[in-house]
């Protein structure tokens, strides 16, 4: 008998969290699962722990591989999976005891290719339900468009909040893009939804996402690959959005532009601040001339929604490509703060 769900867990140096994660998976009331533990070149005891669990539970398979990133590990898991559906879990997270029960029941009842749930951050306790149209069987494209702010609201993030029909992923050739080190889940989710005729969103909080793991990739202060990865993420997001007609919808197009200004530009600036090599005015100028920034300011025009005069002046500096002003703003604060003060008087 085939498994109902293949649970794919990419693992890299996660011994601190792994026991808790695996206990949560294996003690679910939903038993018809296979658990694929993809040990991505861990140098701690993660591999040993995986092998010990596999020896005790026939549902577990362990694949040891050289380290090549979480996207590669997930793709190895997809290729090795045999379940009707696929779920992804991060090794430092946990799931509700009804995680598989509710997602599987919904997928089976409605014949879904993608089912999306809510999550809670740990230890901060922030509960996040999908901003999509809830309890409605619609196409993945319509589900995306049902969210007022799918990009700035991060609704496309986190593959672990969803259940995917394996046959649909294989039929459409959907895997994780191994050139991405940031935002790989977003592109995967976008592709999976845009090729899905039947998608469904639940408000239920079923996943517990650890946000204070200082060993995780996202917690590292400086990421030397960040700019390259974000450019690729933008290109893929834009290509998919245009190919499937999402950009014809004004709210979608403007929200994607706002996301690149409010989130991506800010992420690049933070990375400069954490760099071992001091940023220069030329670095800021290069960022301002990236296609994702120039395209975004063209879409937004002068209608960018801001919470303060300071934020709007900052946006105008980005739109006008005032590298010297922005460099002073971020790295020589007294200079620009004096200008802002004068404008307010």
Residue, then its C-alpha position, 0 to 999 in steps of 0.5 A: x500500500x502506498x503512503x498517503x503523504x511523503x514528509x520531506x525534512x531537509x537537515x543541516x546541523x540541526x541536532x539541537x532541534x531534531x529530536x523534538x521535530x521528529x517526535x512531533x511527526x511520528x506521534x501524529x494520529x495520522x500514521x500513513x506517512x513516509x518520512x524522508x530525512x535528507x541529511x545535507x552534509x551535517x557536521x554535528x550528530x544530525x546524521x546519527x540521530x536520523x539513522x537511529x530513528x530510521x532503525x526504530x521506525x520503518x516509515x523513515x528513510x534517511x538520505x545522506x548527501x554532501x552539503x549543497x543547500x536546502x533547495x537541493x535537499x528538498x529536490x532530493x526528497x521530491x525525487x525519492x518520495x512515493x506518497x500521494x501528497x508531499x509536505x515539507x518541514x524544517x528540522x527546527x520547527x514543530x507541527x500541530x497534532x492535526x497537521x496531517x489530518x486536516x490537510x489530508x482531509x481537505x485535499x481528499x474532500x476537494x481533490x486539491x493540488x495545493x492546500x495552505x494552512x496558517x502558522x504560529x511563530x515560536x517563541x513570539x506567538x504571532x498567529x498568521x492565517x492565510x490572507x487568501x479567500x478561505x474555505x473556497x475551492x478555486x484555481x491557484x491563480x485565483x487564490x493568489x489574486x484573492x489576497x490583497x497583498x500577497x507579496x507584502x503579506x508574505x503569503x507566498x512564503x514558506x512551503x512548509x505551511x502547505x500540502x502538495x499533490x505529488x503528481x501535479x508537481x511531477x507533471x508540471x516539473x516543479x522543483x526548488x530552484x537551486x540557484x536561489x538561497x533566499x526566497x526559494x519557497x516563494x518561487x516554488x509556491x508561486x509555480x505550484x499554485x499557478x499550475x493548480x486548478x484546485x487550491x484551498x486555504x484553511x485559517x487553521x494554525x497548524x505549523x509552529x515556525x521557530x524564528x529565533x534559531x541563530x543557527x539558521x541560514x536566515x539568521x546570519x548577519x551578512x550574506x555574501x550571495x544575497x544580492x545575486x539571489x534576490x536579483x534571480x528571485x525577482x526575475x523568476x517572480x516577474x517572469x511567472x507573474x507576466x506569463x500567467x497574467x498576474x501583472x494585468x491586475x493592478x493590485x497585484x502589480x503594485x503590491x509586488x512593486x511595494x514589496x521590492x521597495x519595502x522589503x527587498x531594498x531594505x534587506x540589501x541595505x541591512x546586508x551592507x550594514x553587516x558587511x565586513x567591507x564598508x559600503x560606498x555611495x557607488x554600492x547604493x547607486x548600483x542597487x538603485x539602478x537594479x531592474x527590480x528597483x527601477x521597475x518598482x518605482x515606475x509602477x508605484x509612481x508617486x502613490x507609494x503608501x507611507x506611514x510618515x513624511x520621513x518614509x515618503x522622502x526616503x522613497x522619493x530618494x530611491x525613485x530619483x536615484x539619489x545615491x549620495x542622499x541615501x548613503x548619507x541617510x543610512x551611513x551618516x545619519x546626522x547629515x540627513x536627519x538635519x535635512x529632515x528636521x529642516x523640512x519639518x520646521 
